[in-house]
């Protein structure tokens, strides 16, 4: 069923006789979910105030439409959302609601925070079919519990988003990337040194065929100054070169997992304490990418690999984006119990994306 | 402000409850003599006070859990308390409640510069977190005005902000993990020194839940490398409207200052009289601060200057050295103290969309005349978080009530304009009864269901956040 208004959404959920599988653009089919497909196409930018750095849009608005609208005003979504279409081999067009439901954040997460950190308000329909709101359209708001951030990364299991609001940031007018010739399992210390410097790094990762990469953005003179300082700082780790023209493409490739596009195998995402990256990468071997200073490791592994066993021990979580393994890391018992109880409160009939998060 | 009738059954069992607490805690960790519990009768919202049943001051997670288990079994409400600096009455007790203070839990447990985090006991003060890492060139970003005194546990409870959150975010954006003890005494680890794990974001729920979901005993906080430097400019304007337009232009120009602070004439005059910062005689002023190396700051402030000049400022004052920078900040930092010198005041905390600033200030001016109470405005202009200070005389009968009524009108105005009741102080008891202005009954019900999950008996800080009528059946449970 295709849903175009919030009222239709509430009605569809109230009258649902069984599980529903919620779909935005269908570009992030992570985890197992049964049920009747319910496509959220509540679309359109409702409010955009460049002078207040805020934007409100229907959850079914294409991500590309929002990115184009804010770029036209020299602004951007701070968290640099990734497009997974190519990497996951899906068709479709990513929607902003899907981005929020999956809490998808790209390389700039190390500087500007995650999707959930930019999200300042939501409207959604819970499993009872009730229309609810939380947060709003202002960037500082502590009125009541923060259900807004709770909705980010809940994969549609607590409610179905109908509207989302973000704070934005000015887009940088200039950028540069420092490239250090290092293998994947030796990149993290260099990335940590860059992130621990006062030079306001906005990306720190490792790309196959390129090496360790560190991004700085801002006003032109400032970028030039910081690039010079970082070249000196990073020199002990290996040969450093400054990439300017090709800078944006490197980060688009890392963000969208371009090196994995069209490649067979299971796709895994490890969110760990960054300093564990070298050992973890060594254990995983082969096809990896690093982001967030090593705190985020992407791995393309042969089908059926028990990546959690292979990577252990690690401090953090592994998610299987494509493959037969359980998608989400099992949680400690007290946390799992709280999460279960929350789902029962928001969706007492258990009809919203049941099984999606395990 | 109304408090529900205290539970007489609990008060009648005071001796027994205190004895049970003494049985599981060290002798000096339980206080019940009235002269000793007096310090816990109120927080920084000192207009309201109430003696608690008793106070417990545990030194470990095990002691926190033991105290909570006893209270849970005895069905005694518990009010968690950090440093008691809440401006919203967040840690104000009721007569039938135990205050659980975290002041004795303030240790640094782990510092990790490679992974950029610090793990602390949650009773540690905000500023001393930065103090623990600054020798290595790091700092903890959220900086509420009370940062010298306020505790991390309270910052987490209220999701505290500060002057620099335009760039660095508020507590929830800088919190990586917590150790939470539930009302039943269960210890739960949520999050840790990694980013965006797979499950539901329980950390987001705990942060800003005003001590109603559990007692946070330890926290993993993100630390950041200190910028090379920072420098403010001061810009005076001939009207609030022009100052507001200048803020919007700075933001649209793509500059991201770490702070944009706004003061209006009543506030400028009061601080001038108090601390002689040498502020210009004008209707409104902005303090804009940028960070980086000296040349980077020059580049940003150069742009700020170009924009400001288009708005015909009364004055554009740059800081040539640290002393001049300090003088620019002096009045802003003294604003609350200055107000306290000349009057009693009530500090509001609503947020508005930045674009509605001139309209809101005009309406506040009208309301101020209607009620016959002066209002001075000082606020974080970049993010729309206002701090109108209503001046009144607490000793004059009726003034407190008049002041509260005006405050409620101003907060309703914030919501009407698309904003909210509280940007960084929290709801507490102060704004509890206004929640219906911002939320529908269903919105509030959804939030209360979250408390049902963490604290089914509604014993943790139960008379806060939600209007008493809305939470009545749950509290009676």
Interface residues (C-beta under 8 A of the other chain):
Chain A: X49 X50 X51 X52 X53 X54 X73 X74 X103 X105 X109 X113 X114 X116 X117 X126 X130 X131 X132 X133 X134 X136 X137 X138 X139 X140 X141 X142 X143 X144 X145 X146 X147 X148 X149 X150 X152 X153 X154 X157 X158 X169 X170 X171 X172 X173 X189 X192 X195 X196 X197 X198 X200 X218 X219 X221 X222 X225 X226 X271 X272 X273 X274 X275 X292 X295 X296 X315 X316 X317 X318 X319 X327 X328 X329 X331 X332 X334 X335 X336 X338 X339 X341 X342 X343 X345 X346 X357
Chain B: X112 X113 X114 X115 X116 X137 X138 X158 X159 X161 X165 X169 X170 X172 X173 X186 X187 X188 X189 X190 X192 X193 X194 X195 X196 X197 X198 X199 X200 X201 X202 X204 X205 X207 X208 X209 X225 X226 X227 X228 X248 X249 X251 X252 X253 X254 X255 X256 X292 X293 X295 X296 X299 X300 X303 X351 X352 X353 X354 X355 X380 X383 X384 X385 X418 X419 X420 X421 X422 X423 X424 X425 X426 X427 X431 X435 X438 X439 X440 X442 X443 X444 X446 X447 X449 X450 X451 X452 X453 X454 X465
